[in-house]
Amino acid sequence: MPELLTYPWDSQYPKNNLDQFFGATAEEPNMPTDVIAETGFGTVTDGGYTWKHNSNKPYGSAERVYSREWSNNSIARGFGYRIESTNAIDYDAWFDVGAGANLSSGQVLPTTAKSSYMKNVTACWFVSSSNASSDNSTANTRYKISQVGIRYINRSSRRLTILTCPNVLAGLTYGYEHAGGNPPSINGYELSNSDKTTVKNDGLFLVGFRIAIYYGKDRSTRQLTTQVGINALTPGFVDSTKTYNIDNKRIICRNSQKTYDDLYNNAHHFPIECR
C-alpha cells in the first residue's frame, strides 16, 4: 500500500467520465480507511437517519470497495449485494467501511484501530453499478442509493460520530431508481454546510464511511440476478461544490495503516498531512 495518498483539495472530482474520475484519486490501492467492510445488522437510527437492513449477505471486500474496476453492464463491480430469484425482491442494506465498523455514535474507538485519520473530509464519492437482464423491462431490476454517511472520531475522546451527506454533488439522487443494466454512475455526496463547519472547527478525524442502498425486482418467469455494487470509494475535502481542475491543489495524506496510538503519540514514522 502506498505510504502517502493524494487527492484533489477543496474541489469536486470529474463526474462525467470514469477514466478521469479514477485518474483524479490516489494511486490504487487508494485506501484512506482500514481494510474493513462489514454489513449492517437490522434497523438502527444514527446521525439523524434510520439505517435499514433486511438483506442477504454481501459479496466482496474492503479492497473491492476501493478498487477501480470498469463494469461491463453484465455484472456489478466492487463490494455489494446480489440475489437470484423469480420472486419479487425488496431489500434494504447498509454497510460500514473502515475502523469501528458497526459502532454507533458515542461509542469509543479502540486505540489499536487503524485509519489515515485525515482531517477536513466533508464528502464521499464512489461508483455504483448493477447487472444487465435480458427481460429487465418486465422484471424491473433496480437499485437506489438511500443514504451516505461519513464516520469520524474526536481526537481526545475517540468517540465516534456519524454525519450524513444531504447534498448530492453528482450521480444518483437519494431514492432514485436506477434500472439494472444501465451504465455505472459516478456519485458524490457532501455534508451540510453546518456539519462541514463542525468537522473543521472540532478537528474531527476520518475513520470510515457508511452507505445505505436498496435493490429490488418484480416477479419474473425465470430466475434473474438482482445486484448492486459499490467501488472506487474516495473522500472529498473542504468544499466539493467547486469545479474540478487538474491543476488545482492536492492534499497529501498518510495511508490507513497507522493506529490511533501513532496519531496521539505523534510517532516519528507517522507522515504529516500537508497540501
VMD Tcl script that draws the C-alpha trace (Angstrom):
set ca {
  {0.00 0.00 0.00}
  {1.38 3.48 -0.81}
  {2.77 5.33 2.22}
  {1.11 8.55 1.09}
  {-2.19 9.21 -0.68}
  {-3.09 12.27 -2.73}
  {-6.50 13.76 -3.58}
  {-7.96 16.99 -5.01}
  {-8.13 19.68 -2.34}
  {-11.16 21.94 -1.98}
  {-12.91 20.80 -5.17}
  {-15.07 18.05 -6.59}
  {-13.94 15.16 -8.78}
  {-14.51 14.71 -12.53}
  {-18.07 13.42 -12.65}
  {-18.78 12.67 -16.31}
  {-16.01 10.25 -17.24}
  {-14.90 7.13 -15.34}
  {-11.29 7.25 -16.55}
  {-10.98 10.87 -15.44}
  {-12.62 10.08 -12.10}
  {-10.30 7.14 -11.49}
  {-7.29 9.25 -12.51}
  {-8.10 12.05 -10.05}
  {-7.92 9.80 -6.97}
  {-4.86 8.42 -5.21}
  {-2.91 5.60 -6.79}
  {-4.57 2.22 -6.27}
  {-4.90 0.78 -3.71}
  {-6.38 4.08 -2.59}
  {-7.47 3.19 0.95}
  {-7.75 6.01 3.50}
  {-9.54 3.70 5.95}
  {-8.63 0.35 7.46}
  {-9.15 -2.77 5.35}
  {-12.58 -3.49 6.82}
  {-16.04 -3.68 5.24}
  {-18.90 -5.06 7.32}
  {-22.57 -5.33 6.51}
  {-25.18 -3.83 8.80}
  {-27.46 -5.53 11.30}
  {-31.16 -4.72 11.28}
  {-32.56 -1.22 11.70}
  {-30.62 1.42 13.64}
  {-31.04 5.17 13.97}
  {-27.82 7.17 13.93}
  {-26.71 10.52 12.58}
  {-30.33 11.57 12.25}
  {-31.14 8.76 9.80}
  {-32.73 5.32 10.17}
  {-30.45 2.76 8.53}
  {-32.47 -0.29 7.42}
  {-31.11 -3.75 6.73}
  {-33.05 -6.88 5.75}
  {-30.72 -8.11 3.01}
  {-28.84 -11.33 2.37}
  {-25.07 -11.50 2.90}
  {-22.84 -9.21 0.81}
  {-20.04 -10.22 -1.53}
  {-16.65 -8.59 -1.96}
  {-14.19 -6.98 0.45}
  {-12.85 -3.62 1.57}
  {-10.25 -3.84 -1.19}
  {-13.08 -4.18 -3.70}
  {-14.82 -1.09 -2.31}
  {-11.77 0.98 -3.21}
  {-10.84 -0.84 -6.44}
  {-11.21 0.91 -9.78}
  {-13.00 -1.55 -12.00}
  {-15.00 -0.91 -15.11}
  {-18.43 -2.50 -15.15}
  {-19.36 -4.04 -18.49}
  {-23.06 -3.81 -17.57}
  {-23.29 -7.58 -17.16}
  {-22.10 -7.71 -13.57}
  {-21.73 -5.16 -10.79}
  {-18.25 -4.29 -9.55}
  {-16.86 -3.80 -6.06}
  {-18.50 -4.63 -2.72}
  {-22.23 -5.23 -2.89}
  {-25.29 -7.42 -2.71}
  {-26.72 -9.96 -5.15}
  {-29.59 -12.44 -5.27}
  {-31.08 -14.73 -7.93}
  {-34.82 -15.29 -7.78}
  {-38.09 -15.46 -9.67}
  {-39.82 -13.76 -6.76}
  {-40.36 -10.06 -6.27}
  {-37.46 -8.64 -4.24}
  {-37.35 -5.58 -2.00}
  {-34.16 -5.43 0.07}
  {-32.57 -2.66 2.08}
  {-28.95 -2.87 3.18}
  {-26.24 -0.75 4.75}
  {-22.57 -1.36 5.33}
  {-19.63 0.30 7.06}
  {-16.13 0.72 5.66}
  {-13.15 1.31 7.96}
  {-12.29 1.03 11.64}
  {-15.09 0.83 14.17}
  {-17.45 -0.80 11.66}
  {-20.96 -1.19 13.12}
  {-20.19 1.03 16.11}
  {-22.77 3.69 16.92}
  {-22.24 7.38 17.59}
  {-20.86 7.91 21.10}
  {-19.05 4.58 21.28}
  {-15.28 4.68 21.75}
  {-12.84 3.54 19.09}
  {-10.04 1.22 20.33}
  {-6.55 2.74 20.43}
  {-5.37 -0.03 18.11}
  {-7.83 1.00 15.37}
  {-6.18 1.89 12.06}
  {-7.03 4.73 9.69}
  {-5.47 7.62 7.82}
  {-7.15 9.88 10.43}
  {-7.44 12.63 7.81}
  {-9.00 15.98 8.69}
  {-11.39 18.13 6.66}
  {-13.07 15.17 4.93}
  {-16.51 16.51 4.01}
  {-17.67 14.37 1.07}
  {-17.90 10.79 -0.15}
  {-17.54 9.74 -3.80}
  {-17.95 6.30 -5.39}
  {-19.13 4.42 -8.47}
  {-22.28 2.28 -8.34}
  {-23.18 -0.40 -10.88}
  {-25.69 -3.19 -11.44}
  {-26.28 -6.13 -13.77}
  {-27.93 -6.42 -17.16}
  {-31.04 -8.53 -17.67}
  {-32.47 -9.71 -20.98}
  {-36.02 -9.14 -19.79}
  {-35.35 -6.25 -17.47}
  {-38.26 -4.31 -18.95}
  {-40.71 -6.74 -17.34}
  {-38.72 -7.70 -14.23}
  {-37.79 -4.09 -13.41}
  {-34.47 -4.93 -11.71}
  {-33.33 -1.78 -9.95}
  {-31.32 -0.23 -7.15}
  {-31.20 3.02 -5.19}
  {-28.68 4.91 -3.10}
  {-30.61 5.51 0.11}
  {-28.12 7.43 2.27}
  {-24.41 8.12 2.68}
  {-22.62 8.94 5.93}
  {-19.07 9.73 6.98}
  {-17.72 8.29 10.22}
  {-15.36 10.33 12.41}
  {-13.79 10.36 15.85}
  {-12.95 13.18 18.21}
  {-9.19 13.08 18.79}
  {-9.28 13.43 22.56}
  {-12.21 11.16 23.41}
  {-12.06 8.71 20.46}
  {-15.87 8.81 20.43}
  {-17.48 8.03 17.10}
  {-19.69 10.50 15.23}
  {-21.68 9.69 12.09}
  {-22.67 12.62 9.88}
  {-24.94 12.14 6.86}
  {-24.39 13.77 3.48}
  {-27.60 15.50 2.30}
  {-26.02 17.42 -0.60}
  {-25.89 15.46 -3.86}
  {-22.89 16.59 -5.91}
  {-23.10 14.10 -8.77}
  {-24.90 10.99 -9.94}
  {-27.93 9.45 -8.29}
  {-30.18 11.47 -6.03}
  {-31.35 9.64 -2.92}
  {-34.22 7.28 -3.68}
  {-33.85 7.43 -7.47}
  {-34.45 4.01 -9.07}
  {-31.51 3.11 -11.31}
  {-32.50 0.33 -13.71}
  {-30.45 -2.86 -13.96}
  {-28.07 -2.81 -16.91}
  {-27.83 0.96 -17.10}
  {-24.26 2.37 -17.20}
  {-22.31 2.77 -13.95}
  {-22.91 6.02 -12.09}
  {-20.29 8.34 -10.57}
  {-21.84 9.58 -7.33}
  {-20.81 12.32 -4.93}
  {-22.44 13.27 -1.61}
  {-21.44 16.08 0.77}
  {-22.13 17.14 4.35}
  {-24.38 20.10 5.11}
  {-22.64 23.46 5.50}
  {-23.14 23.38 9.26}
  {-21.62 19.89 9.54}
  {-18.68 20.93 7.33}
  {-18.04 23.72 9.82}
  {-18.24 21.22 12.70}
  {-15.73 18.90 11.04}
  {-13.31 21.80 10.58}
  {-13.74 23.51 13.95}
  {-13.81 20.32 16.00}
  {-10.90 18.77 14.11}
  {-12.77 15.50 13.53}
  {-10.70 12.64 12.11}
  {-11.91 10.28 9.37}
  {-12.28 6.62 10.30}
  {-14.71 5.42 7.63}
  {-17.92 5.63 5.66}
  {-21.45 4.22 5.85}
  {-23.56 3.59 2.72}
  {-27.22 2.50 2.57}
  {-28.70 1.03 -0.60}
  {-31.89 -0.61 -1.83}
  {-32.18 -3.25 -4.55}
  {-35.22 -4.98 -5.95}
  {-37.11 -6.57 -8.83}
  {-40.61 -7.62 -9.82}
  {-41.70 -11.23 -10.10}
  {-40.24 -12.91 -13.20}
  {-40.86 -16.10 -15.15}
  {-37.26 -17.24 -14.72}
  {-34.51 -16.63 -12.19}
  {-32.86 -13.25 -12.63}
  {-29.89 -11.73 -10.85}
  {-30.62 -8.53 -8.95}
  {-27.41 -6.81 -7.97}
  {-25.74 -3.58 -6.86}
  {-22.01 -2.96 -6.36}
  {-20.03 -0.06 -4.92}
  {-16.42 0.65 -5.88}
  {-13.87 3.46 -6.33}
  {-14.80 4.85 -2.89}
  {-12.88 8.06 -2.23}
  {-13.04 11.06 0.14}
  {-13.69 14.68 -0.76}
  {-12.21 17.63 1.11}
  {-13.40 21.05 2.32}
  {-15.75 22.28 -0.45}
  {-16.66 19.69 -3.07}
  {-19.06 22.06 -4.85}
  {-16.12 23.77 -6.58}
  {-15.36 22.69 -10.16}
  {-12.54 20.18 -10.62}
  {-9.35 21.38 -12.29}
  {-6.40 19.07 -12.85}
  {-4.07 21.94 -11.90}
  {-5.78 22.66 -8.58}
  {-4.01 22.00 -5.29}
  {-3.97 18.44 -3.99}
  {-3.79 17.17 -0.44}
  {-1.16 14.61 0.54}
  {-2.24 12.27 3.32}
  {-0.97 9.33 5.31}
  {-2.20 5.86 4.40}
  {-4.64 3.87 6.50}
  {-2.27 1.57 8.39}
  {-1.42 3.80 11.33}
  {-3.06 3.28 14.72}
  {-4.69 5.83 16.96}
  {-1.71 5.44 19.30}
  {0.55 6.52 16.41}
  {-1.63 9.58 15.89}
  {-1.84 10.54 19.55}
  {1.83 9.98 20.30}
  {2.99 11.68 17.08}
  {5.23 8.76 16.22}
  {8.18 9.72 14.00}
  {7.05 7.37 11.22}
  {3.62 8.99 11.01}
  {3.50 11.08 7.80}
  {2.21 14.60 8.24}
  {-0.80 15.93 6.41}
  {0.04 18.76 4.03}
  {-1.10 20.49 0.89}
}
mol new
graphics top color blue
foreach p $ca { graphics top sphere $p radius 0.5 }
foreach p [lrange $ca 0 end-1] q [lrange $ca 1 end] { graphics top cylinder $p $q radius 0.2 }
display resetview
